[in-house]
Amino acid sequence: MQNYKKSFIAFSIFPQILLLKILANYPSFVESVYSNGIYKLISKLMHYAFGWLPFSIGDIFYTIAVIYILRWLVINRKRIIKDTKQWLLDVLTVISIGYFAFHVLWAFNYYRLPLHKSLNIKHKYTTEQLINTTAQLITKANTIHASLSKNDTLKISFPYTKNELLQLTPKGYNNLSKKYPHLAYQPKSLKKSIYSLPLTYMGFSGYLNPFTNEAQIDGLIPKFKYPTTASHEIAHQLGYAAENEANFIGFMAAMHHEDIYFNYSAYTFALRHCLHEVYKRNPEQYDDLVSKVNKGILKNYQEVQNFWNSYKNPTEPLFKTTYNNFLKANNQSGGMKSYSYVVALLVNYFEANPL
């Protein structure tokens, strides 16, 4: 009987996969029933359970899980040959349970309505619109930079500790929720990852643990990136699984923050994405636009680039490729390239709400 139950659980992964293929055709259903219904309850319960802890329970969970799996593999290594069928059944059972929990607790959000539909924002734009928005962002970013520094050639140094930045981040969502009530963020569950160093070597600045709903931030990244990175991970907590959408919502939260340093991080974040897209479309126009950006802003960009360059290693492309394939397997056909879609949301948002 026990073996029958195990077989049932193990092979249930196939109807689960089929269900996801079906759900992909009904984003409105996922949006209303799961993302704005079941998931909101799950995330709040997770935040009340784990958010108050000063450390990441999710990271500890992963540590225990890895140790247990390695121990199980060592103990059961001889069964691979002697009892291959049962060994594979045990492995498939664990995978099936994990797959089920991953989607029920968070990942069904990959199949919700695209953000431009739920926020009623257009998702196509011309190069002319892109250049116009980029020029506006340059003016805005330069203005904020000038208010923070008397010299336009100096990079901006944030006067807060990284812990203080994490404490301040939710305030942006408090302000944003006045315009979009469904983006209210309470209670919070935002923490530094205890695995910040390996996370950095993998090339990632943060992640959401789908099993505990804790937002994990790489504790090593420059403070300049903290406001938008932390806001990005909160967007994942709010149920926006797509990276491009989390980028946009994170920008919006930092832009609506009452603190000018968060505003600086937000507008320079948006500007960098738009400049990158201009470069791909019109390199000559890119050179002209970059020449108008305060040198201090470019130094902040360089600070971030230098940080990541200092941790480059042969394994980073492997992790990036793995994550790229993961995104494609979860209803993001563009993989990591889908990050650039945030530009479409930015351009059309500022077309409707000029700076």
ChimeraX attribute file (.defattr): number of C-alpha atoms within 10 A of each C-alpha:
attribute: neighborCount
match mode: 1-to-1
recipient: residues
	/A:1	6
	/A:2	7
	/A:3	11
	/A:4	9
	/A:5	10
	/A:6	17
	/A:7	16
	/A:8	13
	/A:9	18
	/A:10	20
	/A:11	14
	/A:12	16
	/A:13	19
	/A:14	10
	/A:15	10
	/A:16	15
	/A:17	13
	/A:18	10
	/A:19	11
	/A:20	17
	/A:21	13
	/A:22	12
	/A:23	17
	/A:24	18
	/A:25	12
	/A:26	14
	/A:27	20
	/A:28	17
	/A:29	16
	/A:30	21
	/A:31	21
	/A:32	13
	/A:33	13
	/A:34	22
	/A:35	25
	/A:36	17
	/A:37	12
	/A:38	15
	/A:39	22
	/A:40	17
	/A:41	12
	/A:42	16
	/A:43	24
	/A:44	20
	/A:45	15
	/A:46	20
	/A:47	20
	/A:48	14
	/A:49	13
	/A:50	20
	/A:51	22
	/A:52	14
	/A:53	13
	/A:54	11
	/A:55	17
	/A:56	23
	/A:57	20
	/A:58	21
	/A:59	17
	/A:60	14
	/A:61	13
	/A:62	13
	/A:63	12
	/A:64	12
	/A:65	12
	/A:66	12
	/A:67	11
	/A:68	12
	/A:69	12
	/A:70	12
	/A:71	12
	/A:72	11
	/A:73	15
	/A:74	10
	/A:75	10
	/A:76	13
	/A:77	12
	/A:78	12
	/A:79	14
	/A:80	13
	/A:81	10
	/A:82	10
	/A:83	11
	/A:84	12
	/A:85	11
	/A:86	15
	/A:87	18
	/A:88	13
	/A:89	17
	/A:90	17
	/A:91	13
	/A:92	19
	/A:93	21
	/A:94	14
	/A:95	15
	/A:96	20
	/A:97	14
	/A:98	14
	/A:99	15
	/A:100	16
	/A:101	14
	/A:102	15
	/A:103	16
	/A:104	17
	/A:105	18
	/A:106	28
	/A:107	20
	/A:108	22
	/A:109	25
	/A:110	25
	/A:111	27
	/A:112	28
	/A:113	20
	/A:114	17
	/A:115	19
	/A:116	15
	/A:117	10
	/A:118	11
	/A:119	12
	/A:120	10
	/A:121	17
	/A:122	17
	/A:123	18
	/A:124	12
	/A:125	14
	/A:126	10
	/A:127	12
	/A:128	10
	/A:129	16
	/A:130	23
	/A:131	20
	/A:132	15
	/A:133	24
	/A:134	26
	/A:135	19
	/A:136	16
	/A:137	23
	/A:138	24
	/A:139	16
	/A:140	18
	/A:141	24
	/A:142	22
	/A:143	14
	/A:144	18
	/A:145	26
	/A:146	17
	/A:147	12
	/A:148	18
	/A:149	14
	/A:150	9
	/A:151	13
	/A:152	18
	/A:153	16
	/A:154	18
	/A:155	21
	/A:156	19
	/A:157	13
	/A:158	16
	/A:159	10
	/A:160	12
	/A:161	10
	/A:162	19
	/A:163	12
	/A:164	10
	/A:165	19
	/A:166	19
	/A:167	13
	/A:168	16
	/A:169	25
	/A:170	25
	/A:171	18
	/A:172	25
	/A:173	26
	/A:174	19
	/A:175	20
	/A:176	22
	/A:177	16
	/A:178	11
	/A:179	10
	/A:180	12
	/A:181	12
	/A:182	12
	/A:183	19
	/A:184	18
	/A:185	20
	/A:186	14
	/A:187	15
	/A:188	20
	/A:189	26
	/A:190	29
	/A:191	24
	/A:192	21
	/A:193	25
	/A:194	18
	/A:195	16
	/A:196	19
	/A:197	15
	/A:198	13
	/A:199	19
	/A:200	21
	/A:201	18
	/A:202	19
	/A:203	19
	/A:204	17
	/A:205	23
	/A:206	23
	/A:207	20
	/A:208	21
	/A:209	21
	/A:210	20
	/A:211	19
	/A:212	23
	/A:213	27
	/A:214	30
	/A:215	27
	/A:216	27
	/A:217	26
	/A:218	23
	/A:219	21
	/A:220	16
	/A:221	20
	/A:222	17
	/A:223	18
	/A:224	25
	/A:225	18
	/A:226	25
	/A:227	29
	/A:228	30
	/A:229	29
	/A:230	26
	/A:231	28
	/A:232	30
	/A:233	27
	/A:234	30
	/A:235	27
	/A:236	26
	/A:237	28
	/A:238	25
	/A:239	23
	/A:240	26
	/A:241	24
	/A:242	24
	/A:243	24
	/A:244	23
	/A:245	22
	/A:246	26
	/A:247	27
	/A:248	26
	/A:249	27
	/A:250	26
	/A:251	29
	/A:252	23
	/A:253	28
	/A:254	32
	/A:255	25
	/A:256	19
	/A:257	23
	/A:258	13
	/A:259	14
	/A:260	16
	/A:261	22
	/A:262	25
	/A:263	25
	/A:264	24
	/A:265	27
	/A:266	27
	/A:267	22
	/A:268	27
	/A:269	24
	/A:270	25
	/A:271	23
	/A:272	19
	/A:273	17
	/A:274	24
	/A:275	25
	/A:276	14
	/A:277	21
	/A:278	21
	/A:279	15
	/A:280	9
	/A:281	13
	/A:282	12
	/A:283	14
	/A:284	10
	/A:285	13
	/A:286	19
	/A:287	13
	/A:288	10
	/A:289	17
	/A:290	17
	/A:291	9
	/A:292	12
	/A:293	20
	/A:294	21
	/A:295	18
	/A:296	19
	/A:297	23
	/A:298	16
	/A:299	15
	/A:300	20
	/A:301	17
	/A:302	13
	/A:303	15
	/A:304	15
	/A:305	11
	/A:306	11
	/A:307	14
	/A:308	17
	/A:309	11
	/A:310	10
	/A:311	14
	/A:312	14
	/A:313	11
	/A:314	9
	/A:315	11
	/A:316	17
	/A:317	13
	/A:318	11
	/A:319	15
	/A:320	15
	/A:321	13
	/A:322	11
	/A:323	14
	/A:324	18
	/A:325	16
	/A:326	14
	/A:327	21
	/A:328	14
	/A:329	11
	/A:330	18
	/A:331	18
	/A:332	20
	/A:333	13
	/A:334	14
	/A:335	19
	/A:336	19
	/A:337	13
	/A:338	17
	/A:339	17
	/A:340	17
	/A:341	19
	/A:342	21
	/A:343	27
	/A:344	22
	/A:345	24
	/A:346	24
	/A:347	26
	/A:348	20
	/A:349	19
	/A:350	16
	/A:351	17
	/A:352	10
	/A:353	8
	/A:354	10
	/A:355	10
